[in-house]
Amino acid sequence: PGHSAGGVTFWVRGLDLDMSQDCAGGLLFTGDSVFIKNVGRTDLPGASQQTLLKSLARLSNLPDSAVVLPGHSYDSPPRRATLGHVKEVNAFMRQAISRFPPDKLPP
């Protein structure tokens, strides 16, 4: 939530099988909530920057090895990255973690 009132993100947990090492942290389908270096717009009806930042802070608790797969991308390739990388390069993600510490948010 945040980019749009009905926005959702899906996390598909990784498997502990040798063949799934590339996705051991799972897959994170973020739609337009978060891109690699940016986030979805919050100037749309029903959108909220504060809600989006809280959503990003919650997502930051997932494994750093989770692969982020945005709905589309305004970033130059690659079009996917680990959540750990997104936390390093995405200023909105860093702001979210700083402003809304994940361990202090309700589930």
GITA-V241899 format. One record per backbone hydrogen bond with DSSP energy under -1.0 kcal/mol. NH is the residue of the N-H (numbers start at 1). CO is the residue of the C=O. Records with the same first field share a line. If there is no record, write none. Layout:
NH->CO + CO
//
This chain:
7->4
10->29
12->27
20->17
21->18
23->20
24->21
26->23
27->12
28->67
29->10
30->69
33->30
35->38
40->33
47->44
48->2
52->48
53->49
54->50
55->51
56->52
57->53
58->54
59->55
60->56
61->58
62->59
66->63
67->26
68->81
69->28
71->31
81->68
83->66
84->64
86->82
87->83
88->84
89->85
90->86
94->90
95->91
96->92
97->93
98->94
99->95
100->96
104->101
105->102
//
